[in-house]
Amino acid sequence: MGWRVLVLGTAVLLLAPVAGTGWGKSDFDASLDIGSRRELFVDYHLIGQLRGTRLKLHAPRPGGVAISYEKPWEDWNSFYTTILKDGGTYRMYYRCGMGGQSYTCYAESRDGIRWIRPSLGLVEVEGSRENNLILDSGHQFCPFIDGRPGVPAAERYKANMEARGGLLGYVSSDGIRWKLVREEAIVPRKIRNHFDSQNVMFWSEAEGRYVLYCRHAVGGRRAVARSTSRDFLNWTDPVLMTYSDTGATVPSQHLYTNQTHPYFRAPHIYVALPGRFQAGRRVLNEAQTAALGTDPGFPRDPDWRVRDIADGVLLTSRAGTTIYDFTFRESLVRPGIGLTNWTSRTNYPALGVVPTGPAEMSFYVQRDYAQKTARLERMVLRTDGFSSVRAPYEGGEIVTRTLRFSGSELVINYATSAAGSLRVEIQDSGGNPIAGFAASDAVRIIGDQIERVVTWKGGSDLSRIAGKPVRLRFVMKDADLYSLQFR
């Protein structure tokens, strides 16, 4: 069990989770110190009450094809893609193959939109090194940029890849030329079905350690386990993640990949974009399946591509916890129009949400897996815009839990209609408006901005109440609130 919702007329009240669910106490009496961290409304972490408002998941818009798998060494089963933003360069890594041999391919971009395949001269294929291959293996190669303070330049990039003994560790100075850190696995295989997917590692600024989210199987479902390390070489035993919608380590649905990583504007919040696997659900009939053509990788079993379907969902977790919040169980990435989208292993999000403009961010989705039209599609969301607190035209409110903050001003990411508005009231821990910060003192906010400083009649300076327990009351009409930050 998790949050309980009580509907009274047009009011929606959130009641704190029942003890023993794995969730912390989340009522007005439990003060939450958020410092100057940016907080997104991707869960109920900050929320005390919703009155006539609700959390809304936002649908991404298509941003065009990032890359089509059209080179001779890129088979229709190219997969397990990672996107990294490295200063002014975007780096893409993905599994590719030819003649039954798997490779790791590399592409790069200056904007995250238009991608090129550089000729690297590293791996020979059919007598030529004129290609974008970086490794002559690559079933599940998954890299990251190591942000650990003091990391040697030669190890600034790290990666893992599944092998018979577990996960092998790799390091690189440039993200292109890689070497094994040792012959034996850095994360040994200890249990059946472990690592049979893309296994995600990263340096956690919030936790001060390396974190691994890896494939597991429990209760007959594909699930996720978590492990940590201080040095990248020695890892704790994996601990199964718990899911908010089940309150258990068995997820409500198969999660084929997990794609968990720190959100770039709030690294204490880990965003996960799993591929949600629907085993046994079939859309295409025999004639439609035959029209797809034969998959060169599995010519003797053409029917395998239509025995299941999938989409992409949003989960989140918070640094240092073993809980996935599955607030939004509806699809973030629907398959969409066209029969080619309703086949096996397609619509899986790649790893990585990256900024691609001053007001937008992008993630990437595998389309038409194992078909001649296989490609990676860019999807676009507003910055911080996975979800929001949504108020209808009739109006509504959100009141936060009791918070403590550091900083001197409040910044919000919001949008209203031309008829909508938003006002902010700051209350003491008892729910009483603080002098000068009542709703009647608030300057009415209208518009659409990624960062808007909240003001009252007396200005925006909050220094005198910094560090004190307060609640925020947002009075909204036809508006969305995506995130907030004290700074």
N, C-alpha and C positions, 0 to 999 in steps of 0.2 A: 504494500500500500504506500501511497505517496500523498501528494496534496489532495485535500478534499475541497470541493467547490459547492458553495451554498448559494442558490439563486433565490432572491427575494424581490419579486416584481422585476424591475429592470436592473436591480443591483446584483452584482456578482461579488461574493465575499470569499476570500481564500482562507481556509483554516489550516493551521500548522500541521505538518505531517505527524502521523502517529509515531510515538516512541518505538524504537526497535526496528525502524525501516532502513537504517543506515544513513538517514538524513539528519543534519543538525537541527536544533530547535530554531524555528524561524518566525517567532512572533515579535511583538513590539518590545518585549522586555529583554531580548537577546541583542545586545549592542554589537554591531559589526564594524570593525575598523577597516575602512577602505583606503585610508591614506590619500594619495593622489593618483590611485590607479583608475584607469578608464574601465567602466563597467558596462557591459552590453546586456540587453534584455533578451537573452537567449534561454533563460530559465527563470525560476522563481526566487533566485538567490537574494535579491534586494527587495522583493515585494512583500509588503505587509498586507495590503488590501487592494483589490480591484473593484471599483464601483462603476458599473456600466462600461467598463473597458475590458480588453482581453489581450492576451499575447497572440500575435499573428505571425505566421511563417510567410516569408515573401518569396515569390517565384523568380528565378533568374531569367534574364532574357538572352537569347542566342547572340553570340558575338562573332560568329563565322568560324570557318575551319582553321584550326591552328596548323595542322599538318595532316596530309594524307599519306597513307603507307603505300607508296608507289615505286620505291626503288627495288631492284632485284633482290637485295638482301633483307627487305622488309616484307615478311609474309603477312597474310591476312590476320594472323593471331598476335600481332604486335600488341603489347599490353604492359601492365605494371609500370605506369608512367609516374615520374616525379618532376615537379616544377619548383625551381629555386630562384629567388631574386637575389642576386649577388651584386650589390652596388648598382651600377648602371647596366648590368647584364643579366638577362634571364636565361637560365640553363634548364634544359629538358633532357631527361634520361628515360629510356624505354627499352623494353625487351623487343628484339626483332629476331629474324631467323631466315634460314635458307637451306633447303635440302635436309631438313631435320636437325640442323645445327642452330643453337641459340646464340645470339650475340647481344651486347649492350650497345645501343645507338645513342648518339648525342646530337642535340640541336641547340641553337641559341637565338636570342632575340634582343633587340634594344628597347622594345616597348611591351613585350609580352603578347603582341598581336601578330606581327609578321615574323616568321621563323625561317632560319636558313640551316642547311646541313653543311657545316664546314668540312672540307677535305682534310683529314687529320694524318693520314699515312701511317696509322698505328697497327691495323689488323689487315692481313691479306685475305681476300676473298676472290676465288677463281683467277688467281694470278695478278690481282691488282690491289693496291692500297689506296686507291682514289675513292675513299668513302668516309663516312662519319662514325665508324665503329671505334669504340674505345676498349672493349674487352671481347675476347673470343668465347666468352660464356656470358650468360645474362638472364637466367630464368627469373630471378627475383631481386635483381640488384637495386638497392634503395639507399641513396646518398643523402647527406645533409651537410650544412656549413657549421663547423664547430665554433660557437661563440664563447667558449670557455676562456676566461681571462688567462693570458700567458700561454695559450696553446702554441706549440712550435709551428713555424710557417710551413714546414714540410707535412704537417698533419692538420692543416686548416680545414680540409675536406675529409669527411669520413663516410663510410658506407658499410652495409652488410649484404651478404648474399647467401642464400640457402645452399648447403652442401650436405652430403650424406651424414656427416657427424654433427650438424647443427648449423649455426650461422657463422660464416667466416667474416673477419673484419678487414677492411681496406682503408688506406689513407692516401691522400694526394695533396700536392702543393698548389695545383691549379684547377682541380676539378675535372681534368681530362686524362692525365697520366696517373694510373693507380697502381698500388702494390699491396700485396697481402701483409698484414702486420705479423702473422705467423701462420704456419701450416695447419695447426689444429684450430678448431672452432673456438671463438671467444664466448659463444653461448651454446653449450652442448645441448644436443637433443636428448631430452630425458623422458618424454611421454609421447605416446602415439598421436599422430596427426599434427604434431607441433610444427610450425613454420611453413605450412603448405599454403603460402599466400605472400603478399607483399608485407614485409615486417618493418615497421617504422621505428627509427631511432632519431633522437635529437638531443642537443644540450639544452637543458631547462634553466633559463635565467632565474626563474622563480624558485626552483628547488635546489639549484646549485649542484646538479648532478646530471648524468646522462639517463635518459628514459627510453625504454623499449615497449612498444605495443605490438604484440605478436599474435599470430593465428593460433587458435586453440579449438577444441571440440568438446562440448559438454552437453549432456542430456540429449544427444542426437542432433544438436544444432551447432553451426559454425559460430564461434564466439571469439573473445579477445582476452588475452592475459597481459599483465604489466610487470616489468622488471626494471631495476635501476642499477647504476654503476657510478663509482667515483672516478674510474680511470679508463673506461671503455673496454677494458680487458677482463674484468672480474664483475660478474653480474649476480644479483640476488635471484633466488628461485622465483619463477613467474607466479604471480598471484592473479587469479581470475577476476575480471571486472564484474561489478554488480550493475544492474540496469534499473533505472528508476521506475519503469513501467511494470516490472515483475518483482522488484525487491529481491532478486536472486541473481545467481551467476549464470543462469540459463536465460539468454535473450528471448524476447517474444517472437523473433523472426531470425532467419539465417543472416548473418553479417559476413559476407564473403571477404571483403577487405575492410580495413578500419580507417586508414588515412588520417590518423590523429596527429595534430601538430599545434604548436602555440600560435594563437592568432596574432598577426604582426603588430596590431595596435594595442593589444592587451595580452601580453605573453603569459599571464597567469591563468588565462582561459584557453583550454585546449579544444580546438574545433575538430570534429571528426565527421568525415563524409563517406560513410560506408556504402558499398554496393549491397543493396538488399536483395537477396536471392530467393526467388519463389520457386522452389522445387516442385515439379509435377504440373505446373500451370502452363498450358499450351494455347497458343492463339492461331498459328498457321496450320492449314490442312495439308494433305499430301501434295496436291498440285502446287500450292503456294511454296511449299518446301522445295520441290523440284525446280521451281523457277529461280531459286536463289543460286543454283549452280553447285557444283561439287567443291567442297573445301579441300584444297591440296593436302592439308595436314591430316585429314581423316577421310580419305576417299571411300573407305569401305563402310563407313557409318554416317551417311549424310543426314540421318534423322536426329543426330545428337543435338543439332543446333536449335531445335524447336521443342525440346523437352522441358524447358524452364524459361522463365522471364525474370527481369530484374529492373530495379530503378535505384535512385540514389536518395539517401536520407541524411538528416542532420542530427548528430548527437554532440554533446559537449561534456567536458569534464573540467575539474579545477585542479590546479597544481597540488600534488601531494596526496590526492585521493585515489581510490580505486572504484569510483562510481561514475558511470555514464548517465547523464541526464538525457532521457528520451522524451522530452516535453512534446515534440512535434512528431507524431507517428505517421502523418501524411507525407507524401513524397515531396522532396525538394526538387528532384530531377525526374520528371515523368518520361516514359519512353517517347511519347509524341506520335504524330501522324506518320504513317508509313509502315508497312509490314516488316521492313528490315530492322526497325527498332524493337520488334517484339520477338527477338531471338535470344538464344543463350549467351550469357556473359556480356551482353551489351548494356550500355547506359551506366557503367561503373565510373564514378569520379576518380580522377587522378589525385595524387598527393600534392597538396600545395594550394593555398589561397594567397594571391599576391596582388599588390596595388598595381593598377594599370592606368591610372589617371588621378587627378586631384579629388574626384568625387566618386570613383568607382574602384571595384576590385574584381578580380577574375579567378575562376577555377576552371578546370578542364575535364571533359567527359569523353570516355571511349564510346564511339558509335559504330554500329554495323560490324561488330566483332565477327571474325572468321568469314567475312564476305569481301568481295572484290572492291566494295565501296568503303572498306574500313578506314576510319579516320579519327582524329582527336578534335573535338569541338570546344571552343572557348565559350564559357557562360559568364554573364556579367551581373553583378549586384551593386547596389549602392554601397559605399564605404560604411562598414558596421551594419549593413542592411540584411543580415540573415533573417532577422525578425524584429518586431517592435511591439510596444504597447500601443494598441489601436483604440482610438475613441471614435464613436460614430457621430453623425451630425447632431444627434440629440444631446451629446455631451457625456462626460464621465470623468472619473478621477482615478489616480493611482496614489497610494500612500506607501512610502517605503518602510522597511524595518528601521529601527533605531540605528543610526550610523554615527561614526566618528570619522572625521576627515582632516587632512592637512592641505593648506593652500589658502588662497585669498579670493578665488572666484570660482563660479560654477559654469561649466561649459556643457552644452547639450548638442546632440545631433538629432534633428527633428525635421518634420515636414507638416505643413497644414494645407488645406484647400484655401481658395480665395475667401470662403465663408468661415473658415475655421480659425482656431486660436489656441494658445497655450499660456498658462500662467503658473508660476511656481511660488509656493508658500513654504517657509521653513518653520517647523514646529519644534518645541522642546520635547523631551522624552515622554512627557505626559500628554502630548497631542495639542498643546496650546500654541497658537502662533507667537513667534518671537517678535518683539517690538521692532518695527521697521521692515519686517520680512513677511507680513501677512499677505494673503491673496489680494486684499484691497490695496496694498502698497506695490504690488508687482506690476511691472510694465508688461502690457499684453504683447505676446510674441506672435507674429504672423509671418509666414514665409517658408523657406526650404533651404536649410544650411547644414553643412557637415559640422561646423563648429560655431556656435553662437553663445556669447557670454550673456548670462541671465542678469537682468538688472531690476532694481526696485526704485522707488522714488528717491531714495537716498544714495543710489549708485549700485555698484557691483561688489564692493569690498566686504568680504566675509571674515576678515582676520579676527574679529573679536569673538567669533563663535567657533573658530577652528579648534579641534580637539575635544569639543563638548558633544554630548549625545544629542543628536537631532533627528528629526524625520523630515522627509521631503514630500510635499503634497503637490502633485501636478493636476491642475484643473484644465481639462482638454475638451476640444470640440472639433470633430472632423480632422483629426491630427494623428500623427505617429511620433513616438519617442523611441529612438534607436539606441542611444547610449548617453552616458553622462560621465563627467570627470571634474573633480576639483583640482585646481592647479594654482 
